[in-house]
Amino acid sequence: MTNTLYLPELREMLAEGNAAELHEFCEALHPARTAEFMEGLTAAEAWQVLQHTDPANQVEIFRYFELPRQVEMFETVAREEMAKFISGLPADERVDILSEVQPEIVQALLPLIPVDERRDIMRLAAYPEGTAGAMMTTRFARLSESETAAQALDHVRRQADLLETVYYLYVVDEDDHLRGLVSLRQLVLTDPEVLVRDIMRRDAISVDVTAHQELVAQKFAKFDFLALPVVDAEHHLLGIVTHDDAIDVVVEEATEDAQRIGGVNPLSAGYIDTKLFELAWKRGVWLMILFFGALLTAFALKRYEHSIDEVAWLVLFLPLIISSGGNTGSQSATLIITALSTGDITLRDWWRVVKREIATGLILGSFLGAIGYVVATTIGAMMGTGAPSPRHAVVIPITLVLVVICGTLSGSMLPLLFRRLGLDPAIMSNPFVSCICDIVGIVIYMQVALFWLH
């Protein structure tokens, strides 16, 4: 929601050309708050306000704008001004923005950007979206093994303003292979004449440039890094991924998984910013699949129509049976999808998962079956004729145990199967698992009834 608190004052200051107050507005607040109060301005007005602060603060405020606003500014502000401004942005962020800008505008901008930065942009843009290469920045400190601690500190001090982070400093050899890392704290506390090679950690954990962003986020979560080096197949140091980018990935992946688990194709923008037709389409695709799944449920019931006519009380407990299977399947799917995304389990753990889910299904099914039997016999006592007898009511607990075990197995194994096929496990979402369990639950229920009653 747009914060309109300062909008009238900002527009009045712009109209009057009040440079002093505009400068104070940009400097007095945290950049995130400043950007929030500028949301109601047009892209041109926001750019005018940014001109009343220093370039470093301009970049900080700009980074807190929503991506559509950033893209709009790139497309509307004079090319020469944006070409100069883009040099101050982190390498990974400017590539992300330019990927959304109209191609003809990007082609007009690139020749105006210094050669080294233009090459950097084109190199990072070549990595596929969603990989470590697309996330990384090239603004990091390289140190030589032969430098002393004093020389390394001086090296860092001279280029600190250009670096994404100075807390981790990476040591490379003459061919730019990653050899290790030192922290700024180590350099400050060690003897100035000690060589970097004598204090560096040689077991630096890195990630391949082609690795999926989800793997990168898992490494940050596991090792609590502030930054993670990115290397190629020959272990050349190409860049680093910082913790703020990893947090963005965690939020993005969690949002996508939550939407898939709910049976919605992930939205490319926020809910409010997504066009109505696109929103309907992303929801409708899964609804159509589930609709046809429900038709299969109807066909399964049709097959047992004669048995239902003979034993009418079976229909009373049909919702209970299929909902129990679907709910337990959805629970298992959610737990396994979450465990896969956090790295708690891998595909190698499939047999352990099977054993745990069978045991869990047996416990839950027995518990629900006992309740179901009591309910069935109570209803039988109340209804009299046409109701299940205590002997016939045994169909309910037997079916519940089998259906719940089936639900736990299908809900746990299908996400693992999708991961094995290289697909996102979250595609095997709760509605889809529930649909499968409904069909299987009907078949199990009716087969158990036919066997026990006849």
TORKOL-4160 file (C-alpha; in steps of 0.2 Angstrom, whole numbers, padded with zeros to 4 digits, m for minus):
454
<pt num="1" X="0000" Y="0000" Z="0000"/>
<pt num="2" X="0007" Y="0017" Z="m0005"/>
<pt num="3" X="0012" Y="0028" Z="0010"/>
<pt num="4" X="0006" Y="0046" Z="0006"/>
<pt num="5" X="0012" Y="0054" Z="0021"/>
<pt num="6" X="0025" Y="0065" Z="0013"/>
<pt num="7" X="0018" Y="0066" Z="m0005"/>
<pt num="8" X="0010" Y="0083" Z="m0004"/>
<pt num="9" X="0026" Y="0091" Z="0004"/>
<pt num="10" X="0038" Y="0082" Z="m0009"/>
<pt num="11" X="0028" Y="0088" Z="m0024"/>
<pt num="12" X="0028" Y="0106" Z="m0016"/>
<pt num="13" X="0046" Y="0105" Z="m0014"/>
<pt num="14" X="0049" Y="0099" Z="m0031"/>
<pt num="15" X="0038" Y="0113" Z="m0038"/>
<pt num="16" X="0047" Y="0126" Z="m0028"/>
<pt num="17" X="0064" Y="0119" Z="m0032"/>
<pt num="18" X="0068" Y="0118" Z="m0013"/>
<pt num="19" X="0085" Y="0109" Z="m0014"/>
<pt num="20" X="0089" Y="0111" Z="0004"/>
<pt num="21" X="0073" Y="0102" Z="0010"/>
<pt num="22" X="0074" Y="0089" Z="m0003"/>
<pt num="23" X="0092" Y="0085" Z="0002"/>
<pt num="24" X="0087" Y="0084" Z="0020"/>
<pt num="25" X="0073" Y="0072" Z="0016"/>
<pt num="26" X="0085" Y="0060" Z="0007"/>
<pt num="27" X="0098" Y="0061" Z="0021"/>
<pt num="28" X="0087" Y="0061" Z="0037"/>
<pt num="29" X="0079" Y="0044" Z="0035"/>
<pt num="30" X="0085" Y="0026" Z="0032"/>
<pt num="31" X="0085" Y="0023" Z="0013"/>
<pt num="32" X="0071" Y="0010" Z="0015"/>
<pt num="33" X="0060" Y="0023" Z="0023"/>
<pt num="34" X="0064" Y="0036" Z="0010"/>
<pt num="35" X="0060" Y="0025" Z="m0004"/>
<pt num="36" X="0043" Y="0020" Z="0005"/>
<pt num="37" X="0038" Y="0038" Z="0006"/>
<pt num="38" X="0042" Y="0041" Z="m0013"/>
<pt num="39" X="0031" Y="0026" Z="m0019"/>
<pt num="40" X="0017" Y="0038" Z="m0024"/>
<pt num="41" X="0028" Y="0049" Z="m0035"/>
<pt num="42" X="0030" Y="0046" Z="m0053"/>
<pt num="43" X="0046" Y="0038" Z="m0060"/>
<pt num="44" X="0051" Y="0056" Z="m0066"/>
<pt num="45" X="0047" Y="0064" Z="m0049"/>
<pt num="46" X="0056" Y="0051" Z="m0040"/>
<pt num="47" X="0072" Y="0053" Z="m0050"/>
<pt num="48" X="0071" Y="0072" Z="m0047"/>
<pt num="49" X="0071" Y="0069" Z="m0029"/>
<pt num="50" X="0086" Y="0057" Z="m0030"/>
<pt num="51" X="0096" Y="0071" Z="m0038"/>
<pt num="52" X="0097" Y="0080" Z="m0022"/>
<pt num="53" X="0108" Y="0068" Z="m0013"/>
<pt num="54" X="0125" Y="0061" Z="m0016"/>
<pt num="55" X="0128" Y="0046" Z="m0029"/>
<pt num="56" X="0130" Y="0033" Z="m0015"/>
<pt num="57" X="0114" Y="0037" Z="m0006"/>
<pt num="58" X="0105" Y="0038" Z="m0023"/>
<pt num="59" X="0110" Y="0020" Z="m0026"/>
<pt num="60" X="0105" Y="0015" Z="m0008"/>
<pt num="61" X="0087" Y="0023" Z="m0010"/>
<pt num="62" X="0085" Y="0016" Z="m0027"/>
<pt num="63" X="0089" Y="m0002" Z="m0022"/>
<pt num="64" X="0073" Y="m0001" Z="m0010"/>
<pt num="65" X="0061" Y="0003" Z="m0024"/>
<pt num="66" X="0050" Y="m0011" Z="m0031"/>
<pt num="67" X="0057" Y="m0019" Z="m0047"/>
<pt num="68" X="0043" Y="m0012" Z="m0058"/>
<pt num="69" X="0048" Y="0006" Z="m0052"/>
<pt num="70" X="0066" Y="0003" Z="m0055"/>
<pt num="71" X="0063" Y="m0004" Z="m0073"/>
<pt num="72" X="0051" Y="0011" Z="m0076"/>
<pt num="73" X="0065" Y="0023" Z="m0071"/>
<pt num="74" X="0077" Y="0015" Z="m0083"/>
<pt num="75" X="0065" Y="0016" Z="m0097"/>
<pt num="76" X="0060" Y="0034" Z="m0094"/>
<pt num="77" X="0075" Y="0044" Z="m0088"/>
<pt num="78" X="0088" Y="0050" Z="m0100"/>
<pt num="79" X="0100" Y="0037" Z="m0106"/>
<pt num="80" X="0116" Y="0046" Z="m0102"/>
<pt num="81" X="0110" Y="0049" Z="m0084"/>
<pt num="82" X="0105" Y="0031" Z="m0081"/>
<pt num="83" X="0121" Y="0025" Z="m0089"/>
<pt num="84" X="0131" Y="0035" Z="m0077"/>
<pt num="85" X="0120" Y="0029" Z="m0062"/>
<pt num="86" X="0121" Y="0011" Z="m0066"/>
<pt num="87" X="0139" Y="0010" Z="m0062"/>
<pt num="88" X="0135" Y="0012" Z="m0044"/>
<pt num="89" X="0123" Y="m0002" Z="m0043"/>
<pt num="90" X="0129" Y="m0020" Z="m0037"/>
<pt num="91" X="0133" Y="m0030" Z="m0052"/>
<pt num="92" X="0120" Y="m0044" Z="m0049"/>
<pt num="93" X="0106" Y="m0031" Z="m0046"/>
<pt num="94" X="0109" Y="m0021" Z="m0062"/>
<pt num="95" X="0109" Y="m0037" Z="m0072"/>
<pt num="96" X="0092" Y="m0042" Z="m0064"/>
<pt num="97" X="0085" Y="m0025" Z="m0068"/>
<pt num="98" X="0091" Y="m0024" Z="m0086"/>
<pt num="99" X="0084" Y="m0041" Z="m0089"/>
<pt num="100" X="0067" Y="m0034" Z="m0087"/>
<pt num="101" X="0070" Y="m0018" Z="m0097"/>
<pt num="102" X="0064" Y="m0017" Z="m0115"/>
<pt num="103" X="0078" Y="m0024" Z="m0126"/>
<pt num="104" X="0079" Y="m0009" Z="m0137"/>
<pt num="105" X="0082" Y="0002" Z="m0122"/>
<pt num="106" X="0096" Y="m0010" Z="m0115"/>
<pt num="107" X="0104" Y="m0009" Z="m0132"/>
<pt num="108" X="0104" Y="0010" Z="m0132"/>
<pt num="109" X="0111" Y="0010" Z="m0114"/>
<pt num="110" X="0125" Y="m0002" Z="m0116"/>
<pt num="111" X="0137" Y="0008" Z="m0127"/>
<pt num="112" X="0136" Y="0022" Z="m0114"/>
<pt num="113" X="0142" Y="0011" Z="m0100"/>
<pt num="114" X="0161" Y="0010" Z="m0097"/>
<pt num="115" X="0169" Y="m0005" Z="m0106"/>
<pt num="116" X="0174" Y="m0015" Z="m0091"/>
<pt num="117" X="0157" Y="m0014" Z="m0083"/>
<pt num="118" X="0148" Y="m0017" Z="m0100"/>
<pt num="119" X="0158" Y="m0034" Z="m0101"/>
<pt num="120" X="0154" Y="m0038" Z="m0083"/>
<pt num="121" X="0135" Y="m0035" Z="m0086"/>
<pt num="122" X="0136" Y="m0046" Z="m0102"/>
<pt num="123" X="0146" Y="m0060" Z="m0093"/>
<pt num="124" X="0133" Y="m0061" Z="m0078"/>
<pt num="125" X="0118" Y="m0060" Z="m0090"/>
<pt num="126" X="0124" Y="m0075" Z="m0099"/>
<pt num="127" X="0121" Y="m0086" Z="m0084"/>
<pt num="128" X="0104" Y="m0095" Z="m0083"/>
<pt num="129" X="0091" Y="m0087" Z="m0072"/>
<pt num="130" X="0090" Y="m0096" Z="m0055"/>
<pt num="131" X="0109" Y="m0102" Z="m0054"/>
<pt num="132" X="0123" Y="m0096" Z="m0043"/>
<pt num="133" X="0131" Y="m0087" Z="m0058"/>
<pt num="134" X="0115" Y="m0076" Z="m0060"/>
<pt num="135" X="0115" Y="m0072" Z="m0042"/>
<pt num="136" X="0134" Y="m0068" Z="m0039"/>
<pt num="137" X="0142" Y="m0051" Z="m0039"/>
<pt num="138" X="0160" Y="m0048" Z="m0045"/>
<pt num="139" X="0164" Y="m0034" Z="m0033"/>
<pt num="140" X="0174" Y="m0043" Z="m0020"/>
<pt num="141" X="0192" Y="m0043" Z="m0013"/>
<pt num="142" X="0205" Y="m0054" Z="m0020"/>
<pt num="143" X="0221" Y="m0056" Z="m0010"/>
<pt num="144" X="0238" Y="m0065" Z="m0015"/>
<pt num="145" X="0245" Y="m0078" Z="m0005"/>
<pt num="146" X="0262" Y="m0069" Z="m0004"/>
<pt num="147" X="0255" Y="m0053" Z="0003"/>
<pt num="148" X="0258" Y="m0048" Z="0021"/>
<pt num="149" X="0243" Y="m0044" Z="0033"/>
<pt num="150" X="0248" Y="m0026" Z="0032"/>
<pt num="151" X="0248" Y="m0026" Z="0013"/>
<pt num="152" X="0232" Y="m0035" Z="0012"/>
<pt num="153" X="0224" Y="m0022" Z="0024"/>
<pt num="154" X="0230" Y="m0008" Z="0013"/>
<pt num="155" X="0224" Y="m0017" Z="m0002"/>
<pt num="156" X="0206" Y="m0019" Z="0005"/>
<pt num="157" X="0206" Y="m0001" Z="0012"/>
<pt num="158" X="0210" Y="0006" Z="m0006"/>
<pt num="159" X="0195" Y="m0002" Z="m0014"/>
<pt num="160" X="0183" Y="m0004" Z="0001"/>
<pt num="161" X="0170" Y="0008" Z="m0007"/>
<pt num="162" X="0169" Y="m0003" Z="m0023"/>
<pt num="163" X="0167" Y="m0020" Z="m0014"/>
<pt num="164" X="0150" Y="m0028" Z="m0009"/>
<pt num="165" X="0157" Y="m0035" Z="0007"/>
<pt num="166" X="0174" Y="m0033" Z="0016"/>
<pt num="167" X="0171" Y="m0046" Z="0030"/>
<pt num="168" X="0177" Y="m0061" Z="0019"/>
<pt num="169" X="0193" Y="m0059" Z="0008"/>
<pt num="170" X="0197" Y="m0072" Z="m0004"/>
<pt num="171" X="0214" Y="m0078" Z="m0008"/>
<pt num="172" X="0219" Y="m0083" Z="m0026"/>
<pt num="173" X="0234" Y="m0089" Z="m0035"/>
<pt num="174" X="0242" Y="m0082" Z="m0051"/>
<pt num="175" X="0229" Y="m0091" Z="m0062"/>
<pt num="176" X="0215" Y="m0085" Z="m0051"/>
<pt num="177" X="0211" Y="m0102" Z="m0043"/>
<pt num="178" X="0203" Y="m0100" Z="m0026"/>
<pt num="179" X="0215" Y="m0105" Z="m0013"/>
<pt num="180" X="0207" Y="m0100" Z="0003"/>
<pt num="181" X="0200" Y="m0086" Z="0013"/>
<pt num="182" X="0204" Y="m0074" Z="0028"/>
<pt num="183" X="0192" Y="m0063" Z="0037"/>
<pt num="184" X="0195" Y="m0045" Z="0040"/>
<pt num="185" X="0195" Y="m0048" Z="0059"/>
<pt num="186" X="0210" Y="m0060" Z="0056"/>
<pt num="187" X="0220" Y="m0047" Z="0046"/>
<pt num="188" X="0217" Y="m0034" Z="0059"/>
<pt num="189" X="0222" Y="m0045" Z="0074"/>
<pt num="190" X="0237" Y="m0054" Z="0066"/>
<pt num="191" X="0255" Y="m0048" Z="0065"/>
<pt num="192" X="0257" Y="m0036" Z="0051"/>
<pt num="193" X="0272" Y="m0045" Z="0044"/>
<pt num="194" X="0263" Y="m0062" Z="0043"/>
<pt num="195" X="0260" Y="m0069" Z="0026"/>
<pt num="196" X="0242" Y="m0071" Z="0020"/>
<pt num="197" X="0245" Y="m0090" Z="0016"/>
<pt num="198" X="0250" Y="m0093" Z="0034"/>
<pt num="199" X="0233" Y="m0087" Z="0041"/>
<pt num="200" X="0221" Y="m0091" Z="0028"/>
<pt num="201" X="0208" Y="m0105" Z="0029"/>
<pt num="202" X="0212" Y="m0118" Z="0015"/>
<pt num="203" X="0195" Y="m0127" Z="0016"/>
<pt num="204" X="0185" Y="m0113" Z="0009"/>
<pt num="205" X="0168" Y="m0119" Z="0005"/>
<pt num="206" X="0162" Y="m0114" Z="m0013"/>
<pt num="207" X="0148" Y="m0117" Z="m0025"/>
<pt num="208" X="0148" Y="m0121" Z="m0043"/>
<pt num="209" X="0143" Y="m0107" Z="m0055"/>
<pt num="210" X="0129" Y="m0118" Z="m0062"/>
<pt num="211" X="0122" Y="m0123" Z="m0046"/>
<pt num="212" X="0104" Y="m0120" Z="m0043"/>
<pt num="213" X="0100" Y="m0105" Z="m0032"/>
<pt num="214" X="0091" Y="m0117" Z="m0019"/>
<pt num="215" X="0107" Y="m0126" Z="m0016"/>
<pt num="216" X="0116" Y="m0109" Z="m0013"/>
<pt num="217" X="0103" Y="m0104" Z="0000"/>
<pt num="218" X="0104" Y="m0121" Z="0008"/>
<pt num="219" X="0123" Y="m0119" Z="0010"/>
<pt num="220" X="0120" Y="m0102" Z="0018"/>
<pt num="221" X="0108" Y="m0109" Z="0030"/>
<pt num="222" X="0120" Y="m0124" Z="0035"/>
<pt num="223" X="0136" Y="m0114" Z="0037"/>
<pt num="224" X="0129" Y="m0097" Z="0042"/>
<pt num="225" X="0140" Y="m0088" Z="0029"/>
<pt num="226" X="0140" Y="m0069" Z="0025"/>
<pt num="227" X="0146" Y="m0073" Z="0008"/>
<pt num="228" X="0149" Y="m0088" Z="m0003"/>
<pt num="229" X="0162" Y="m0089" Z="m0017"/>
<pt num="230" X="0157" Y="m0095" Z="m0034"/>
<pt num="231" X="0169" Y="m0105" Z="m0044"/>
<pt num="232" X="0169" Y="m0114" Z="m0061"/>
<pt num="233" X="0174" Y="m0132" Z="m0065"/>
<pt num="234" X="0192" Y="m0128" Z="m0064"/>
<pt num="235" X="0190" Y="m0119" Z="m0047"/>
<pt num="236" X="0193" Y="m0102" Z="m0054"/>
<pt num="237" X="0185" Y="m0089" Z="m0043"/>
<pt num="238" X="0172" Y="m0080" Z="m0053"/>
<pt num="239" X="0162" Y="m0070" Z="m0040"/>
<pt num="240" X="0153" Y="m0071" Z="m0023"/>
<pt num="241" X="0135" Y="m0073" Z="m0017"/>
<pt num="242" X="0131" Y="m0062" Z="m0002"/>
<pt num="243" X="0119" Y="m0066" Z="0012"/>
<pt num="244" X="0106" Y="m0053" Z="0007"/>
<pt num="245" X="0104" Y="m0062" Z="m0010"/>
<pt num="246" X="0102" Y="m0079" Z="m0002"/>
<pt num="247" X="0088" Y="m0072" Z="0009"/>
<pt num="248" X="0079" Y="m0066" Z="m0006"/>
<pt num="249" X="0081" Y="m0083" Z="m0014"/>
<pt num="250" X="0074" Y="m0091" Z="0002"/>
<pt num="251" X="0059" Y="m0080" Z="0002"/>
<pt num="252" X="0056" Y="m0083" Z="m0017"/>
<pt num="253" X="0058" Y="m0102" Z="m0016"/>
<pt num="254" X="0047" Y="m0102" Z="0000"/>
<pt num="255" X="0034" Y="m0092" Z="m0009"/>
<pt num="256" X="0034" Y="m0103" Z="m0025"/>
<pt num="257" X="0033" Y="m0119" Z="m0015"/>
<pt num="258" X="0018" Y="m0112" Z="m0005"/>
<pt num="259" X="0009" Y="m0107" Z="m0021"/>
<pt num="260" X="0012" Y="m0124" Z="m0029"/>
<pt num="261" X="0007" Y="m0133" Z="m0013"/>
<pt num="262" X="m0009" Y="m0124" Z="m0014"/>
<pt num="263" X="m0012" Y="m0129" Z="m0032"/>
<pt num="264" X="m0007" Y="m0113" Z="m0040"/>
<pt num="265" X="0007" Y="m0110" Z="m0053"/>
<pt num="266" X="0019" Y="m0098" Z="m0046"/>
<pt num="267" X="0015" Y="m0079" Z="m0049"/>
<pt num="268" X="0029" Y="m0069" Z="m0058"/>
<pt num="269" X="0024" Y="m0054" Z="m0048"/>
<pt num="270" X="0014" Y="m0050" Z="m0032"/>
<pt num="271" X="m0004" Y="m0054" Z="m0030"/>
<pt num="272" X="m0010" Y="m0036" Z="m0033"/>
<pt num="273" X="0002" Y="m0033" Z="m0047"/>
<pt num="274" X="m0003" Y="m0049" Z="m0057"/>
<pt num="275" X="m0015" Y="m0046" Z="m0071"/>
<pt num="276" X="m0032" Y="m0053" Z="m0068"/>
<pt num="277" X="m0032" Y="m0065" Z="m0083"/>
<pt num="278" X="m0014" Y="m0071" Z="m0079"/>
<pt num="279" X="m0020" Y="m0074" Z="m0061"/>
<pt num="280" X="m0035" Y="m0084" Z="m0067"/>
<pt num="281" X="m0025" Y="m0094" Z="m0079"/>
<pt num="282" X="m0012" Y="m0099" Z="m0066"/>
<pt num="283" X="m0025" Y="m0105" Z="m0055"/>
<pt num="284" X="m0036" Y="m0112" Z="m0068"/>
<pt num="285" X="m0023" Y="m0124" Z="m0075"/>
<pt num="286" X="m0023" Y="m0134" Z="m0059"/>
<pt num="287" X="m0041" Y="m0133" Z="m0057"/>
<pt num="288" X="m0044" Y="m0141" Z="m0074"/>
<pt num="289" X="m0032" Y="m0155" Z="m0069"/>
<pt num="290" X="m0041" Y="m0158" Z="m0053"/>
<pt num="291" X="m0058" Y="m0156" Z="m0061"/>
<pt num="292" X="m0054" Y="m0171" Z="m0072"/>
<pt num="293" X="m0047" Y="m0180" Z="m0057"/>
<pt num="294" X="m0064" Y="m0178" Z="m0049"/>
<pt num="295" X="m0072" Y="m0185" Z="m0064"/>
<pt num="296" X="m0061" Y="m0201" Z="m0061"/>
<pt num="297" X="m0068" Y="m0201" Z="m0044"/>
<pt num="298" X="m0086" Y="m0201" Z="m0051"/>
<pt num="299" X="m0081" Y="m0215" Z="m0063"/>
<pt num="300" X="m0074" Y="m0225" Z="m0048"/>
<pt num="301" X="m0091" Y="m0223" Z="m0039"/>
<pt num="302" X="m0101" Y="m0228" Z="m0054"/>
<pt num="303" X="m0092" Y="m0245" Z="m0055"/>
<pt num="304" X="m0098" Y="m0249" Z="m0037"/>
<pt num="305" X="m0116" Y="m0242" Z="m0040"/>
<pt num="306" X="m0124" Y="m0259" Z="m0038"/>
<pt num="307" X="m0115" Y="m0263" Z="m0022"/>
<pt num="308" X="m0120" Y="m0246" Z="m0015"/>
<pt num="309" X="m0138" Y="m0249" Z="m0019"/>
<pt num="310" X="m0137" Y="m0266" Z="m0010"/>
<pt num="311" X="m0129" Y="m0258" Z="0006"/>
<pt num="312" X="m0135" Y="m0240" Z="0006"/>
<pt num="313" X="m0126" Y="m0236" Z="0023"/>
<pt num="314" X="m0109" Y="m0237" Z="0014"/>
<pt num="315" X="m0113" Y="m0220" Z="0006"/>
<pt num="316" X="m0114" Y="m0212" Z="0024"/>
<pt num="317" X="m0096" Y="m0215" Z="0028"/>
<pt num="318" X="m0089" Y="m0212" Z="0010"/>
<pt num="319" X="m0084" Y="m0193" Z="0014"/>
<pt num="320" X="m0075" Y="m0199" Z="0030"/>
<pt num="321" X="m0065" Y="m0212" Z="0021"/>
<pt num="322" X="m0059" Y="m0201" Z="0006"/>
<pt num="323" X="m0056" Y="m0186" Z="0017"/>
<pt num="324" X="m0045" Y="m0196" Z="0029"/>
<pt num="325" X="m0034" Y="m0202" Z="0015"/>
<pt num="326" X="m0033" Y="m0185" Z="0007"/>
<pt num="327" X="m0029" Y="m0176" Z="0023"/>
<pt num="328" X="m0015" Y="m0188" Z="0028"/>
<pt num="329" X="m0008" Y="m0188" Z="0010"/>
<pt num="330" X="m0008" Y="m0169" Z="0010"/>
<pt num="331" X="0001" Y="m0169" Z="0027"/>
<pt num="332" X="0015" Y="m0181" Z="0021"/>
<pt num="333" X="0017" Y="m0171" Z="0005"/>
<pt num="334" X="0019" Y="m0155" Z="0014"/>
<pt num="335" X="0032" Y="m0163" Z="0027"/>
<pt num="336" X="0042" Y="m0171" Z="0013"/>
<pt num="337" X="0042" Y="m0156" Z="0001"/>
<pt num="338" X="0048" Y="m0145" Z="0016"/>
<pt num="339" X="0061" Y="m0158" Z="0021"/>
<pt num="340" X="0068" Y="m0158" Z="0003"/>
<pt num="341" X="0069" Y="m0140" Z="0002"/>
<pt num="342" X="0079" Y="m0138" Z="0018"/>
<pt num="343" X="0090" Y="m0152" Z="0014"/>
<pt num="344" X="0084" Y="m0162" Z="0029"/>
<pt num="345" X="0081" Y="m0177" Z="0018"/>
<pt num="346" X="0088" Y="m0183" Z="0001"/>
<pt num="347" X="0083" Y="m0196" Z="m0012"/>
<pt num="348" X="0094" Y="m0208" Z="m0003"/>
<pt num="349" X="0083" Y="m0208" Z="0012"/>
<pt num="350" X="0068" Y="m0214" Z="0002"/>
<pt num="351" X="0068" Y="m0231" Z="0011"/>
<pt num="352" X="0069" Y="m0223" Z="0029"/>
<pt num="353" X="0054" Y="m0212" Z="0023"/>
<pt num="354" X="0044" Y="m0227" Z="0018"/>
<pt num="355" X="0046" Y="m0236" Z="0034"/>
<pt num="356" X="0042" Y="m0220" Z="0044"/>
<pt num="357" X="0027" Y="m0216" Z="0034"/>
<pt num="358" X="0020" Y="m0234" Z="0035"/>
<pt num="359" X="0022" Y="m0234" Z="0054"/>
<pt num="360" X="0014" Y="m0217" Z="0055"/>
<pt num="361" X="0000" Y="m0222" Z="0044"/>
<pt num="362" X="m0003" Y="m0237" Z="0054"/>
<pt num="363" X="m0004" Y="m0227" Z="0070"/>
<pt num="364" X="m0015" Y="m0214" Z="0063"/>
<pt num="365" X="m0026" Y="m0226" Z="0054"/>
<pt num="366" X="m0029" Y="m0236" Z="0070"/>
<pt num="367" X="m0033" Y="m0221" Z="0080"/>
<pt num="368" X="m0045" Y="m0214" Z="0066"/>
<pt num="369" X="m0052" Y="m0232" Z="0064"/>
<pt num="370" X="m0056" Y="m0234" Z="0082"/>
<pt num="371" X="m0066" Y="m0218" Z="0082"/>
<pt num="372" X="m0074" Y="m0223" Z="0065"/>
<pt num="373" X="m0080" Y="m0239" Z="0072"/>
<pt num="374" X="m0088" Y="m0231" Z="0087"/>
<pt num="375" X="m0096" Y="m0218" Z="0076"/>
<pt num="376" X="m0102" Y="m0232" Z="0064"/>
<pt num="377" X="m0109" Y="m0243" Z="0078"/>
<pt num="378" X="m0117" Y="m0228" Z="0087"/>
<pt num="379" X="m0126" Y="m0223" Z="0071"/>
<pt num="380" X="m0131" Y="m0241" Z="0068"/>
<pt num="381" X="m0139" Y="m0242" Z="0085"/>
<pt num="382" X="m0148" Y="m0225" Z="0082"/>
<pt num="383" X="m0154" Y="m0229" Z="0064"/>
<pt num="384" X="m0159" Y="m0247" Z="0067"/>
<pt num="385" X="m0165" Y="m0255" Z="0050"/>
<pt num="386" X="m0153" Y="m0251" Z="0036"/>
<pt num="387" X="m0138" Y="m0246" Z="0047"/>
<pt num="388" X="m0122" Y="m0256" Z="0049"/>
<pt num="389" X="m0122" Y="m0270" Z="0062"/>
<pt num="390" X="m0107" Y="m0271" Z="0074"/>
<pt num="391" X="m0100" Y="m0285" Z="0063"/>
<pt num="392" X="m0102" Y="m0275" Z="0047"/>
<pt num="393" X="m0096" Y="m0259" Z="0055"/>
<pt num="394" X="m0078" Y="m0267" Z="0055"/>
<pt num="395" X="m0077" Y="m0262" Z="0037"/>
<pt num="396" X="m0074" Y="m0244" Z="0043"/>
<pt num="397" X="m0058" Y="m0246" Z="0054"/>
<pt num="398" X="m0051" Y="m0259" Z="0041"/>
<pt num="399" X="m0053" Y="m0246" Z="0027"/>
<pt num="400" X="m0047" Y="m0232" Z="0037"/>
<pt num="401" X="m0031" Y="m0240" Z="0041"/>
<pt num="402" X="m0028" Y="m0245" Z="0023"/>
<pt num="403" X="m0033" Y="m0228" Z="0016"/>
<pt num="404" X="m0022" Y="m0218" Z="0028"/>
<pt num="405" X="m0007" Y="m0229" Z="0025"/>
<pt num="406" X="m0010" Y="m0227" Z="0006"/>
<pt num="407" X="m0011" Y="m0208" Z="0009"/>
<pt num="408" X="0005" Y="m0207" Z="0019"/>
<pt num="409" X="0014" Y="m0217" Z="0006"/>
<pt num="410" X="0008" Y="m0208" Z="m0009"/>
<pt num="411" X="0010" Y="m0191" Z="m0001"/>
<pt num="412" X="0028" Y="m0195" Z="0003"/>
<pt num="413" X="0034" Y="m0205" Z="m0012"/>
<pt num="414" X="0027" Y="m0194" Z="m0026"/>
<pt num="415" X="0037" Y="m0178" Z="m0021"/>
<pt num="416" X="0053" Y="m0189" Z="m0020"/>
<pt num="417" X="0048" Y="m0197" Z="m0037"/>
<pt num="418" X="0046" Y="m0179" Z="m0045"/>
<pt num="419" X="0063" Y="m0174" Z="m0037"/>
<pt num="420" X="0071" Y="m0190" Z="m0045"/>
<pt num="421" X="0064" Y="m0185" Z="m0062"/>
<pt num="422" X="0072" Y="m0167" Z="m0060"/>
<pt num="423" X="0055" Y="m0159" Z="m0057"/>
<pt num="424" X="0050" Y="m0147" Z="m0043"/>
<pt num="425" X="0043" Y="m0159" Z="m0029"/>
<pt num="426" X="0031" Y="m0145" Z="m0024"/>
<pt num="427" X="0022" Y="m0148" Z="m0041"/>
<pt num="428" X="0015" Y="m0164" Z="m0032"/>
<pt num="429" X="0004" Y="m0152" Z="m0022"/>
<pt num="430" X="m0009" Y="m0155" Z="m0009"/>
<pt num="431" X="m0024" Y="m0154" Z="m0020"/>
<pt num="432" X="m0016" Y="m0166" Z="m0032"/>
<pt num="433" X="m0011" Y="m0179" Z="m0019"/>
<pt num="434" X="m0029" Y="m0177" Z="m0012"/>
<pt num="435" X="m0036" Y="m0181" Z="m0029"/>
<pt num="436" X="m0026" Y="m0197" Z="m0030"/>
<pt num="437" X="m0030" Y="m0202" Z="m0013"/>
<pt num="438" X="m0049" Y="m0199" Z="m0016"/>
<pt num="439" X="m0049" Y="m0211" Z="m0031"/>
<pt num="440" X="m0039" Y="m0225" Z="m0022"/>
<pt num="441" X="m0049" Y="m0223" Z="m0006"/>
<pt num="442" X="m0065" Y="m0226" Z="m0015"/>
<pt num="443" X="m0058" Y="m0242" Z="m0023"/>
<pt num="444" X="m0051" Y="m0248" Z="m0006"/>
<pt num="445" X="m0067" Y="m0244" Z="0003"/>
<pt num="446" X="m0078" Y="m0254" Z="m0009"/>
<pt num="447" X="m0066" Y="m0269" Z="m0011"/>
<pt num="448" X="m0065" Y="m0270" Z="0008"/>
<pt num="449" X="m0084" Y="m0269" Z="0009"/>
<pt num="450" X="m0087" Y="m0282" Z="m0004"/>
<pt num="451" X="m0075" Y="m0294" Z="0004"/>
<pt num="452" X="m0081" Y="m0292" Z="0022"/>
<pt num="453" X="m0100" Y="m0291" Z="0018"/>
<pt num="454" X="m0101" Y="m0305" Z="0006"/>
